[in-house]
Amino acid sequence: MEPFEIVLPSSLFPFRREDLPGFDWGEYRLENVFRRIDPPRQQACVELWIGAGVIPSPKAAWERSQQVCYLLWHRDTGQLAGLNTLYPERPETCDQDCFINRMFIRPEHRRTRLMIVATAATVCYAKTRLATEGIPGVLNVNENRKLGRPGMRRIFTRLGYRPRGSIHGRDAWYFDFSAVLIRDAPVRQLR
């Protein structure tokens, strides 16, 4: 079977490999802080989760903030619009550990394709920087039922994910590092 090929940049991957530490996309700034988040950014994550009622315990929110991969900043306001976490775990649908990707975006920022771009950046980052750690891929458990719509299922497929059943009644999608090839778009020469 031919590996799934991701071309950077492209419509679903609007960034270059060298942009993965941080890049601007529309009115947002995506900042990678994986395994190097500082206390002020951790506090911003805690405030986001607590304020939105996502994580009720400040202690649990602080612990989870150490798993943040990308911070999604609204550039005009400086507000933390959302974030995602990446952490190793062995879920029931896998026979070995994988990275679990979870995301929360404030409701007022969900009308954009921000979730798609952040998910794309996360799997590219994981494939290019974390695949050598012995964990074979990334699992998304789509807690938002809207992500189960046919159009979103097609997008997850175009991002390189494959269906992996369900976990607690939620669709699970797996991004297998060995089944994905990432290449840079050819540089166009001007004549």
Secondary structure, 3 states (H helix, E strand, C coil): CCCEEEEECCCCCCCCHHHCCEEEECCEEEEECCCCCCHHHHHHHHHHHHHHCCCCCHHHHHHHHCCEEEEEEECCCCCEEEEEEEEEECCCCCCCCEEEEEEEECHHHCCCCHHHHHHHHHHHHHHHHHHHHCCCEEEEEECCHHHHCHHHHHHHHHCCCEEEEEECCEEEEEEEHHHEEEEECCCCCCC
